Amino acid sequence: MNATLRSWNGIHAAQPAPGVTRRYVSGEQATVAQFELNEGAVIAWHAHANEQISVVLAGCLRFEFGSAEAPDVMEAHAGDSVVIPGHLPHQVTVIEDARAIDVFAPPRADWMGAVDV
């Protein structure tokens, strides 16, 4: 595989949920996504096989883990990182306008041509 250069501005922006914009690039071993998130937006409960590392660049996100009935909750602010093991159910609520970079391994094959988060 040869090295490639991509500009975030040249990548199609999907809107997988109201108030959420996602751009991503994938390599052979990982997917990196850039999210722009509006206050009040919710990325509903979901789980995926991929390990996820979320880096909050700006704003504040509330992460909930486990189950809606009795979630473990943490707030991540600019400068914080959250590591989410594969298969762990989670939901994210945007407390204040935010920007984040997420890394997924292995790559998010389920996003190819899809709009789900």
Secondary structure, 3 states (H helix, E strand, C coil): CCCCCCCHHHCCCEEEECCEEEEEEECCCCEEEEEEECCCCEEEEECCCCEEEEEEEEEEEEEEECCCCCCEEEEEECCCEEEECCCCCEEEEEEEEEEEEEEEECCCHHHCCCCCC
